[in-house]
Amino acid sequence: FRSRGLYLDPLVRGNNLSQILFTAVTERALMLGLSEIWTLPRKSSWHAYERFGFYRESDWFSEGMEYGPNCLAKYSLNQRKQN
C-alpha cells in the first residue's frame, strides 16, 4: 500500500496530526488485508515517519525527485497487528 502526498500546513504542525494521518492510512491498509505500507518521504519530514515506526529502506536520493532528497521508507502492518 503506498502512502503518498501527506502534507501538513506549517501552521498546524506539531500537534500529532501526522500520527493521526498515518494511523488512518494504516487502518485502511489493514482493512484491505495488506501487509506493508511504503512511501517516499522528504528528508525534511522524516522525523514524523520515523516516530510512527517507518524504517528507511534506502539511502537519501534526489535524482528524479522534484522536492528531494527522499528515501524509500516502509512500515510493516504485521508489527501493527501485534501491538
Secondary structure, DSSP 4 states (H G I P E B T S, - for coil): -B-------GGGTTSSHHHHHHHHHHHHHHHTT--EEEE--BGGGHHHHHHHT-EE-S--B-TT-TT--B--EEEEHHHHHH-
